[in-house]
Amino acid sequence: MRKILLDFMWVGLAGSLGAMARLGVSRLFSWSDYPLGTLLINVTGSLFLGWFMMLIGERVIVSDTVRLAVAVGFVGAYTTFSTYMFESDKMIQDGSWWRATGYLVASLALGLIAVRMGAILGRQTSVLIHWMAR
């Protein structure tokens, strides 16, 4: 029971940091009528998650609590599928079908590329850490 409570506490703390980071990035792009902030948030979140999960899967040992806090808490609160869908629907409702399609496709393609790049960087980071530990 104690571990479950600690997991919830750390996920909540990391989630609050992720949510604040998301708000900060969103505000940086509030000048744009195109959802650049959401696109950047989801792409950088994918990059980071790919890096982190590959890093801990290769050689860097972290506890389940840390993995949950970072992956579920921070990245889960930082990235946003619902806002991505809401913004896409708004473009469609406004008659901007091509703009919405471009946003949907760009978000998916860039997200997949980012998670793959993150995994490659994570693998390289784990090799570097292993080499430095010798």
C-alpha positions in Angstrom: 0.0 0.0 0.0 2.9 2.4 0.8 4.5 1.9 -2.6 1.2 2.6 -4.4 0.8 5.8 -2.4 4.4 6.8 -3.2 3.8 6.1 -6.9 0.7 8.3 -6.9 2.5 11.1 -5.1 5.5 11.1 -7.5 3.3 10.8 -10.6 1.3 13.7 -9.3 4.3 15.8 -8.6 5.9 15.1 -12.0 2.5 15.6 -13.6 2.3 19.1 -12.1 5.7 19.9 -13.5 4.8 18.6 -17.0 1.5 20.6 -16.9 3.4 23.8 -16.0 6.0 23.2 -18.8 3.1 22.7 -21.2 1.6 25.9 -20.2 4.9 27.7 -20.6 5.5 26.4 -24.1 1.9 27.1 -25.1 2.2 30.7 -24.0 5.4 31.2 -26.0 3.4 30.5 -29.1 0.1 32.3 -28.1 0.8 34.8 -30.9 0.1 32.2 -33.6 -3.3 31.4 -35.0 -1.9 28.0 -36.0 -1.4 25.5 -33.1 2.4 25.7 -33.1 2.6 25.3 -29.3 0.6 22.1 -29.3 2.6 20.7 -32.2 5.9 21.6 -30.6 4.8 20.1 -27.2 3.7 16.8 -28.7 6.8 16.5 -30.9 9.2 17.3 -28.1 7.3 15.1 -25.7 7.6 12.2 -28.2 11.3 12.9 -28.6 11.8 12.9 -24.8 9.7 9.8 -24.2 11.6 7.9 -26.9 14.9 8.9 -25.4 13.9 8.2 -21.8 12.4 4.8 -22.4 15.3 3.6 -24.6 17.8 4.9 -22.1 16.2 3.1 -19.2 15.6 0.0 -21.3 19.2 -0.3 -22.3 21.5 0.2 -19.4 20.3 2.9 -17.0 18.4 1.4 -14.1 15.7 3.4 -12.5 13.0 2.4 -10.2 9.4 1.7 -11.3 8.4 4.8 -9.4 10.8 7.0 -11.4 9.7 5.5 -14.7 6.1 6.1 -13.8 6.8 9.7 -12.6 8.6 10.6 -15.8 6.6 8.7 -18.4 3.1 8.9 -17.0 3.4 11.9 -14.8 5.6 14.5 -16.6 5.3 13.4 -20.2 1.6 12.5 -19.8 0.8 15.9 -18.5 3.1 17.7 -20.9 1.8 16.2 -24.1 -1.8 16.6 -25.2 -3.8 14.4 -27.5 -7.2 16.0 -26.6 -6.0 19.6 -27.4 -4.6 18.3 -30.7 -8.0 16.8 -31.5 -9.9 19.9 -30.4 -7.7 22.2 -32.5 -8.1 19.9 -35.5 -11.8 19.8 -35.1 -12.0 23.6 -34.8 -10.1 24.0 -38.1 -12.6 21.6 -39.7 -15.6 23.4 -38.2 -14.1 26.7 -39.5 -13.9 25.2 -43.0 -10.1 24.9 -43.1 -10.0 21.2 -44.2 -6.6 21.4 -45.8 -5.1 23.2 -42.8 -6.6 20.6 -40.4 -5.3 17.7 -42.6 -1.9 19.2 -42.7 -1.8 19.7 -39.0 -3.1 16.1 -38.3 -0.6 14.5 -40.8 2.4 16.8 -39.7 1.7 16.0 -36.0 1.6 12.2 -36.6 4.6 12.1 -38.9 6.8 14.5 -36.8 5.7 12.6 -33.6 6.8 9.3 -35.0 10.1 10.7 -36.3 10.7 12.4 -33.0 10.1 9.2 -30.9 12.4 7.3 -33.2 15.1 10.0 -33.0 14.7 10.0 -29.2 15.1 6.2 -29.1 18.3 6.5 -31.2 19.6 9.2 -28.9 18.7 7.2 -25.9 20.7 4.2 -27.2 23.7 6.5 -27.9 23.4 8.0 -24.4 23.3 4.6 -22.8 26.4 3.5 -24.7 28.2 6.7 -23.6 27.2 6.1 -20.0 28.3 2.5 -20.2 31.7 3.6 -21.7 32.2 6.3 -19.1 31.5 3.9 -16.3 34.5 1.7 -17.2 
